[in-house]
Each structure stands twice: as structure tokens, then as C-alpha cells.
């Protein structure tokens, strides 16, 4: 006589889970963000073998990279640049003005924006003077001139211990479902693991590179100024070293470019995963559905942890260590913009003082014009920026105008003293 089969877990429960809300869509934003960190870690591409949520969102984002009539119809409106897709481009940097050639770049590269934040967070020395709006000045010495194209080694290791958790949970729930003969749930968890692992391998196969335009032969030094309202950066170095910041880019190079059909196929697999799980998971047992949701929930937590890591800080670290090879930063914090600009004029040693001064301080009143003329004249003649009361007691100025001129002259003096200290530290003749 045949024995009756033992009841499966939760067999007597009279309801089914509605898994449509967690299949493909739940956790999509975190999954997309986690996938975008693959180029920044050494071994992340090998650790995607888990049943990840958000397959529909990932397919929509990365499928748009593939180029053909089929992929354009399936994933309309996608981006064509992998760097923008992985948040390595798109943000414009601040204005740059060359000290010698006179070149002006109104919008620099994303790397210039990263470098500006690096300088803003560097430690600086306070300069005494009239307090209005504090402005930082960072003098950067660029000794290393990168090649026009540099293959980057990711400097951060992704922890295999953390990523083993969703992999083991997905594998365990898949085996558990098979042990209770729930082949629908087991196969769908396995499908998610295979599609996720293959997709990470393909997307992670891109070569992480840095590129910048090669300088023309015989071009002058690339010294120049990057400026914003609260920070001014004085770059010193060869043209190739400077334009690696102002015009350099991070990027990804795939063997399948420019059509990226392998990434398109992975996106198709993710769409298939989304549809298959949407249709077949409800056919499984309640216990199997719970196992599926557990695998999804653990994977979502892992993706959320990955997406919480600051990709911008990682990119800044790669820029400073691998591309620029730790340039020397010397930062001062000035109490007002006037002394800041005078210090920049002194430190830049530019022949185009009038233009730079007018660009940084566009004021055109007679007091400012008087002050600008005096500053430029003294700098050209190599005189000290120390002033006597007779120099601001101008006959045809009102009392308020004389007071302003006095304050501006004193601002210039404080900048001159700060520059003298800098020259002494660097062994230059004052």
C-alpha cells in the first residue's frame, strides 16, 4: 500500500502572495545604482550571481546603449555614451582661463568639477584681513603629465564576503524550493541568478580608461585658473597636465562598441527574466513564493548597500591617485574676494593681468578703476603692495569712496604678504 505524501510547508494556508509588485520593479533604483558601480571595483563583475530585483529597470537603462533597429524599438530613448550611462560624465565643470595663451573654456569637464571638490575639502591656511565672503585659493603643482589614453586599474576592492551573502541566500532558497518539489519557484530563482551573473560579467567587461587631448607641439605652459564663487584653483604645469583636468574624461571601452549588442542581449534576458518570474512565480506554492521573496529581499539589501557608497568619492580618488599621481596642493583661505584676486595675480605670474583682473572683479566704478590701475602698475613694475594714507586720500573722491579705496588697498597688502610667505616656503626670491 502506498504511503500518502507528507504535506508541504504552508500547504494548509488558503491564500497566495501577490508577487507582481516585487518582480522586476521592486528595488529597481537601487539595482540600477549598484550595477553602475561595476567599473569602479576590481572584482564586482564576478559577484553578481544572485537573484536581484529590478531586472525591468536595469534592462530599460542599459538596453538603450545597444544600437540596431530591434534594440532601438525595444529600448527607445537610450543613451549612446557609456560614460554618461555610468555617471562618469554629464556634469559640467567651472570656467577655465589660461594664464599665458589666453584660452578661455567656459565649461570644463566633469573631472574639473571633481577636482574642484577635492580642493574645496583640502586643509587651508587662514589669511587675516577684512571679513566679507571667504574664498579659498588652491595652488596646484602638476608634475605628472598623463598619456593621451590611460587604462585605469580600479583602486577599490569590492568585498566578496558581503556579496557572498545574497549569492548564498539565492542558492539556498533555490535548493530548498527544489527539495519541496516547487520547480516553478526554484527555476525562477535560478533564472535570476544566471541572468544577473552573466549581465555583470558582460557589463563589467568594459575597459575603464582615462583620455584627454594630446597637446600641440611647442605649446606654452598650460598654467591657468579654474574659478567659482567660493574657490579659485591655480593650475601649474605643462599643457598636457593641465588639460587632463580641464578636458579629460573617464570612459568605458567595450569590444562590442559601437553597437554594444552583447549589452543589448543581456537587457533582453533581463526582460525575459521579468516576464517569466511575473507569470510563473504565482504558479508556485506559498512556501516557494516566500523563498523567492526572501532571496529578493536579501539581494535588495545588498544593492542598497552598494548604492549607498559614494561613487563620486571613488572617482575622485582614482583621479588624484592614478591619473594625476598625487599633485601638490597648497591652499589659502582669504577673508574677501579682493585679496583673493590680488593673490591669484601674484601667484599666476601672468602677462594678461588686466583681463584676468577684470574677469575676476568686473566692478567698473571710479574707485575700482583707480584701484585696478594702481595694482596693475605696481605689479608690472615689481613694486611692493604697501600703501600710505596719501594714496587713498584722493581729492575728488567722497568720504565713502576714500574709505572704500583704503579698504581695497589694505586687502591688496594682505594678499601681498601671504604671497611673500608662499615664496619663502618655496624658496623663491621675493
C-alpha positions as CSV (number, residue, x, y, z in Angstrom):
1,X,0.0,0.0,0.0
2,X,1.5,3.4,-1.0
3,X,2.1,5.8,1.7
4,X,0.5,9.3,1.5
5,X,2.9,12.1,0.6
6,X,3.8,14.3,3.6
7,X,2.2,17.8,3.4
8,X,4.5,20.5,2.1
9,X,5.2,23.6,4.3
10,X,2.3,26.1,4.4
11,X,0.1,23.7,2.3
12,X,-2.9,24.4,4.5
13,X,-2.7,28.1,4.2
14,X,-5.6,29.4,2.0
15,X,-4.0,32.5,0.4
16,X,-1.4,33.2,-2.3
17,X,1.1,36.0,-2.3
18,X,0.8,38.7,-5.0
19,X,4.4,38.8,-6.2
20,X,3.8,41.1,-9.1
21,X,4.9,44.1,-7.0
22,X,8.3,42.7,-6.3
23,X,9.1,41.1,-9.6
24,X,11.3,43.3,-11.8
25,X,10.2,46.6,-10.4
26,X,10.8,46.5,-6.6
27,X,14.2,47.8,-5.8
28,X,14.9,48.9,-9.3
29,X,16.5,52.2,-8.4
30,X,19.0,50.5,-6.1
31,X,19.7,47.7,-8.6
32,X,20.5,50.2,-11.3
33,X,22.7,52.2,-9.0
34,X,24.5,49.1,-7.8
35,X,25.1,47.9,-11.4
36,X,26.6,51.4,-12.1
37,X,29.4,50.7,-9.6
38,X,30.8,47.8,-11.5
39,X,33.6,49.8,-13.4
40,X,34.9,51.2,-10.1
41,X,35.6,47.9,-8.3
42,X,38.2,45.3,-9.1
43,X,36.1,42.1,-8.7
44,X,32.5,43.3,-8.6
45,X,31.8,41.8,-12.1
46,X,32.4,38.3,-10.8
47,X,30.0,38.6,-7.8
48,X,26.6,39.2,-9.5
49,X,25.3,35.6,-9.2
50,X,22.2,36.3,-7.2
51,X,18.5,36.8,-7.8
52,X,18.4,40.5,-8.0
53,X,15.3,42.7,-8.1
54,X,14.8,45.5,-10.6
55,X,15.5,43.5,-13.8
56,X,13.0,45.6,-15.7
57,X,14.6,48.9,-14.7
58,X,18.1,47.6,-15.4
59,X,17.0,46.4,-18.8
60,X,15.5,49.8,-19.7
61,X,18.6,51.7,-18.6
62,X,21.3,49.6,-20.2
63,X,19.4,48.3,-23.2
64,X,19.3,51.8,-24.7
65,X,23.1,51.5,-25.2
66,X,22.7,48.9,-27.9
67,X,22.3,50.1,-31.5
68,X,20.1,48.3,-34.1
69,X,16.5,48.6,-35.3
70,X,15.5,45.8,-32.9
71,X,17.1,47.3,-29.8
72,X,16.1,50.9,-30.7
73,X,12.5,49.7,-30.9
74,X,12.7,47.6,-27.7
75,X,14.6,50.2,-25.6
76,X,13.8,53.7,-27.1
77,X,15.4,56.9,-25.9
78,X,18.6,55.3,-24.5
79,X,22.0,57.0,-24.0
80,X,24.7,56.4,-26.5
81,X,27.7,57.1,-24.3
82,X,28.7,54.5,-21.6
83,X,30.4,57.2,-19.5
84,X,27.2,59.1,-19.1
85,X,25.3,55.9,-18.5
86,X,27.6,55.0,-15.6
87,X,27.6,58.6,-14.2
88,X,31.1,59.4,-15.3
89,X,30.2,62.4,-17.4
90,X,27.4,64.9,-17.9
91,X,28.2,67.4,-15.1
92,X,30.0,70.4,-16.4
93,X,33.0,71.9,-14.6
94,X,33.7,75.5,-13.8
95,X,35.3,78.1,-16.1
96,X,39.0,77.9,-17.0
97,X,41.2,80.7,-18.2
98,X,44.8,80.1,-19.3
99,X,47.4,82.4,-17.8
100,X,49.7,82.6,-20.9
101,X,47.8,81.6,-24.0
102,X,44.6,83.5,-23.1
103,X,42.5,80.4,-23.9
104,X,39.1,80.5,-22.1
105,X,36.9,77.4,-21.6
106,X,33.5,78.4,-20.4
107,X,32.6,74.9,-19.3
108,X,35.3,72.4,-18.4
109,X,35.0,68.6,-18.0
110,X,33.4,66.5,-15.3
111,X,36.9,65.8,-13.9
112,X,37.4,69.5,-13.3
113,X,34.2,69.5,-11.2
114,X,35.6,66.5,-9.2
115,X,38.9,68.3,-8.8
116,X,37.2,71.4,-7.6
117,X,35.5,69.5,-4.8
118,X,38.8,67.8,-3.9
119,X,40.4,71.3,-3.5
120,X,37.4,72.7,-1.5
121,X,37.8,69.9,1.1
122,X,41.6,70.3,1.4
123,X,43.0,72.0,4.5
124,X,43.9,75.6,4.1
125,X,45.7,78.4,6.0
126,X,43.6,81.4,7.0
127,X,44.8,84.8,5.8
128,X,43.9,87.8,8.0
129,X,42.1,90.8,6.7
130,X,38.7,92.4,6.2
131,X,35.9,89.8,6.6
132,X,33.3,89.6,3.9
133,X,32.9,86.3,1.9
134,X,35.6,83.7,2.5
135,X,37.2,82.4,-0.7
136,X,39.7,79.6,-1.0
137,X,42.7,79.6,-3.3
138,X,44.5,76.3,-4.1
139,X,47.8,76.3,-5.9
140,X,48.3,73.0,-7.7
141,X,51.6,71.8,-8.9
142,X,51.1,69.2,-11.7
143,X,54.4,67.3,-12.1
144,X,52.9,64.3,-13.9
145,X,51.7,64.6,-17.5
146,X,49.3,61.6,-18.3
147,X,49.4,59.9,-21.6
148,X,46.5,60.7,-24.0
149,X,44.9,57.4,-23.1
150,X,45.5,55.6,-19.8
151,X,43.9,52.3,-18.8
152,X,42.9,52.6,-15.2
153,X,43.1,49.9,-12.6
154,X,40.2,50.1,-10.2
155,X,41.7,51.2,-6.8
156,X,38.9,49.9,-4.6
157,X,38.3,46.2,-3.8
158,X,34.7,45.2,-3.5
159,X,34.2,42.9,-0.5
160,X,33.5,39.3,-1.6
161,X,32.3,38.5,1.9
162,X,29.4,40.9,1.7
163,X,28.4,39.8,-1.8
164,X,28.5,36.2,-0.8
165,X,25.5,36.7,1.4
166,X,22.9,37.3,-1.4
167,X,24.6,34.6,-3.5
168,X,24.3,32.0,-0.7
169,X,20.8,33.1,0.1
170,X,19.7,32.8,-3.5
171,X,21.4,29.4,-3.8
172,X,19.9,28.2,-0.6
173,X,16.3,29.2,-1.4
174,X,16.7,27.7,-4.9
175,X,17.8,24.3,-3.4
176,X,15.1,24.5,-0.7
177,X,12.3,25.0,-3.3
178,X,13.7,22.1,-5.3
179,X,13.6,19.9,-2.1
180,X,9.9,20.5,-1.7
181,X,9.3,19.9,-5.4
182,X,8.4,23.5,-6.1
183,X,10.0,23.6,-9.5
184,X,8.4,26.9,-10.5
185,X,9.9,28.9,-7.6
186,X,13.2,27.0,-7.8
187,X,13.7,27.6,-11.5
188,X,12.8,31.3,-11.3
189,X,15.3,31.9,-8.5
190,X,17.9,30.1,-10.6
191,X,17.0,32.1,-13.7
192,X,17.5,35.3,-11.7
193,X,21.0,34.1,-10.5
194,X,22.1,33.2,-14.1
195,X,20.9,36.4,-15.7
196,X,22.3,38.6,-13.0
197,X,25.7,36.8,-13.1
198,X,26.0,36.9,-16.9
199,X,24.9,40.5,-17.1
200,X,27.5,41.6,-14.5
201,X,30.2,39.8,-16.4
202,X,29.3,41.4,-19.7
203,X,28.8,44.9,-18.3
204,X,31.9,44.6,-16.3
205,X,34.0,43.6,-19.3
206,X,34.4,47.2,-20.3
207,X,37.9,48.7,-20.1
208,X,38.0,51.6,-17.6
209,X,40.1,54.4,-19.3
210,X,41.0,58.0,-18.9
211,X,41.5,60.1,-22.0
212,X,42.4,63.7,-22.8
213,X,43.5,65.7,-25.9
214,X,47.2,65.5,-26.7
215,X,48.8,69.0,-26.6
216,X,50.2,70.5,-29.8
217,X,54.0,70.5,-30.2
218,X,55.6,73.7,-28.9
219,X,52.6,75.0,-27.0
220,X,53.3,77.2,-23.9
221,X,52.9,76.0,-20.3
222,X,49.3,75.2,-19.5
223,X,49.1,77.3,-16.3
224,X,45.6,78.7,-15.7
225,X,42.8,79.3,-13.4
226,X,39.6,77.4,-12.6
227,X,37.2,79.6,-10.6
228,X,33.9,79.5,-8.9
229,X,32.3,81.8,-6.4
230,X,33.9,80.2,-3.4
231,X,37.0,78.6,-4.8
232,X,39.8,79.5,-7.2
233,X,42.3,76.9,-8.4
234,X,45.6,77.9,-9.9
235,X,47.0,75.1,-12.0
236,X,50.7,75.0,-12.7
237,X,52.2,72.5,-15.2
238,X,52.6,71.5,-18.8
239,X,49.7,71.8,-21.2
240,X,49.1,68.1,-21.2
241,X,49.0,68.0,-17.4
242,X,46.5,70.9,-17.1
243,X,44.2,69.8,-19.9
244,X,43.9,66.4,-18.2
245,X,41.8,68.2,-15.7
246,X,40.1,70.8,-17.8
247,X,39.3,68.5,-20.8
248,X,40.0,65.0,-19.5
249,X,37.3,62.2,-19.3
250,X,36.7,58.9,-17.7
251,X,35.2,56.3,-20.1
252,X,34.5,52.7,-20.8
253,X,35.7,50.9,-23.9
254,X,33.8,47.7,-24.8
255,X,34.9,45.2,-27.5
256,X,31.4,45.3,-28.9
257,X,31.3,49.1,-29.5
258,X,29.8,51.0,-31.2
259,X,26.8,48.7,-31.4
260,X,27.0,47.1,-27.9
261,X,25.0,44.1,-29.0
262,X,26.2,42.0,-26.0
263,X,24.8,44.5,-23.6
264,X,21.6,44.6,-25.6
265,X,21.2,40.8,-25.4
266,X,21.7,40.9,-21.6
267,X,19.0,43.5,-21.4
268,X,16.7,41.2,-23.4
269,X,17.5,38.4,-21.0
270,X,16.5,40.7,-18.1
271,X,13.2,41.5,-19.8
272,X,12.7,37.7,-20.2
273,X,13.5,37.2,-16.5
274,X,11.0,39.9,-15.6
275,X,8.2,38.3,-17.7
276,X,9.0,34.7,-16.7
277,X,9.0,35.5,-13.0
278,X,5.9,37.6,-13.3
279,X,4.0,34.7,-14.8
280,X,5.4,31.6,-13.2
281,X,6.1,32.6,-9.6
282,X,2.3,32.8,-8.8
283,X,2.1,29.1,-10.0
284,X,4.4,28.0,-7.2
285,X,3.5,27.1,-3.7
286,X,3.1,29.7,-0.9
287,X,6.3,28.3,0.7
288,X,8.2,28.7,-2.6
289,X,6.9,32.2,-3.1
290,X,8.2,33.1,0.4
291,X,11.6,31.7,-0.5
292,X,11.6,33.8,-3.7
293,X,10.7,37.0,-1.7
294,X,13.5,36.2,0.8
295,X,16.1,35.9,-2.0
296,X,14.8,39.2,-3.5
297,X,14.8,41.0,-0.1
298,X,18.4,40.0,0.8
299,X,19.6,41.0,-2.7
300,X,17.8,44.3,-2.4
301,X,19.6,45.0,0.9
302,X,22.9,44.2,-0.8
303,X,22.1,46.5,-3.7
304,X,21.0,49.2,-1.3
305,X,24.4,48.9,0.5
306,X,26.3,49.2,-2.8
307,X,24.2,52.2,-4.0
308,X,24.9,53.9,-0.7
309,X,28.7,54.0,-1.4
310,X,29.7,57.4,-2.7
311,X,30.8,56.8,-6.4
312,X,31.9,60.4,-6.7
313,X,34.4,60.0,-3.9
314,X,35.8,56.8,-5.5
315,X,36.1,58.7,-8.8
316,X,38.0,61.5,-7.1
317,X,40.3,59.0,-5.5
318,X,41.1,57.4,-8.9
319,X,41.6,60.9,-10.4
320,X,44.1,62.0,-7.7
321,X,46.0,58.8,-7.3
322,X,46.1,57.1,-10.7
323,X,45.7,59.9,-13.2
324,X,47.4,62.9,-11.6
325,X,49.7,60.9,-9.3
326,X,49.1,62.9,-6.1
327,X,49.7,66.6,-7.2
328,X,50.9,69.0,-4.5
329,X,48.1,71.2,-3.2
330,X,48.8,74.4,-1.3
331,X,45.6,76.1,-0.1
332,X,44.9,79.5,1.4
333,X,41.5,80.8,2.7
334,X,41.1,84.6,2.2
335,X,38.6,86.7,4.1
336,X,37.3,88.5,1.0
337,X,37.4,88.2,-2.8
338,X,39.5,91.3,-3.4
339,X,42.6,90.0,-1.6
340,X,41.9,86.6,-3.2
341,X,42.2,88.1,-6.7
342,X,45.4,90.0,-5.9
343,X,46.9,86.8,-4.6
344,X,45.9,85.0,-7.8
345,X,47.5,87.7,-9.9
346,X,50.8,87.5,-7.9
347,X,50.9,83.7,-8.0
348,X,49.9,83.2,-11.6
349,X,52.7,85.5,-12.9
350,X,50.6,86.2,-16.0
351,X,51.2,88.9,-18.6
352,X,47.4,89.3,-19.1
353,X,46.8,90.9,-15.7
354,X,44.2,93.5,-16.8
355,X,42.0,90.9,-18.5
356,X,42.2,88.5,-15.6
357,X,41.6,91.2,-13.0
358,X,38.5,92.4,-14.9
359,X,37.2,88.9,-15.3
360,X,37.5,88.1,-11.6
361,X,36.4,91.5,-10.4
362,X,34.1,93.1,-13.0
363,X,33.4,96.2,-10.9
364,X,33.7,99.4,-13.0
365,X,33.2,102.4,-10.7
366,X,35.8,105.1,-10.5
367,X,37.1,103.8,-7.1
368,X,37.6,100.3,-8.5
369,X,39.1,101.6,-11.8
370,X,41.6,103.7,-9.7
371,X,42.5,100.7,-7.5
372,X,42.9,98.3,-10.5
373,X,45.1,100.7,-12.3
374,X,47.4,101.1,-9.3
375,X,47.6,97.4,-8.7
376,X,48.4,96.5,-12.3
377,X,51.1,99.3,-12.5
378,X,52.8,98.2,-9.3
379,X,52.8,94.5,-10.3
380,X,54.3,95.3,-13.7
381,X,57.0,97.4,-12.1
382,X,57.7,94.8,-9.4
383,X,56.9,97.2,-6.6
384,X,55.6,96.3,-3.1
385,X,51.9,96.4,-2.5
386,X,52.2,98.6,0.6
387,X,50.3,101.8,0.7
388,X,50.3,105.1,2.6
389,X,47.3,107.2,3.6
390,X,48.2,109.8,1.0
391,X,47.4,107.2,-1.7
392,X,43.7,106.8,-0.8
393,X,43.1,110.5,0.1
394,X,42.1,111.3,-3.4
395,X,41.0,114.9,-3.8
396,X,37.9,114.3,-6.0
397,X,36.6,111.3,-4.0
398,X,33.9,111.5,-1.4
399,X,34.5,110.2,2.2
400,X,32.8,106.9,1.4
401,X,34.8,106.4,-1.8
402,X,38.1,107.2,0.1
403,X,37.1,104.6,2.8
404,X,36.4,102.0,0.1
405,X,39.7,102.7,-1.6
406,X,41.6,102.4,1.7
407,X,39.9,99.0,2.4
408,X,40.8,97.8,-1.1
409,X,44.4,98.8,-0.7
410,X,44.7,97.0,2.6
411,X,43.1,93.9,1.0
412,X,45.9,94.0,-1.6
413,X,48.5,94.4,1.1
414,X,47.3,91.3,3.0
415,X,47.4,89.3,-0.3
416,X,50.9,90.5,-1.0
417,X,52.1,89.4,2.5
418,X,50.5,86.0,2.0
419,X,52.3,85.6,-1.3
420,X,55.6,86.6,0.2
421,X,55.1,83.8,2.8
422,X,54.4,81.3,-0.1
423,X,57.5,82.4,-2.0
424,X,59.7,81.9,1.1
425,X,58.3,78.4,1.7
426,X,59.1,77.5,-1.9
427,X,62.5,79.1,-1.9
428,X,61.6,81.8,-4.5
429,X,63.1,85.3,-4.3
430,X,60.5,87.8,-3.0
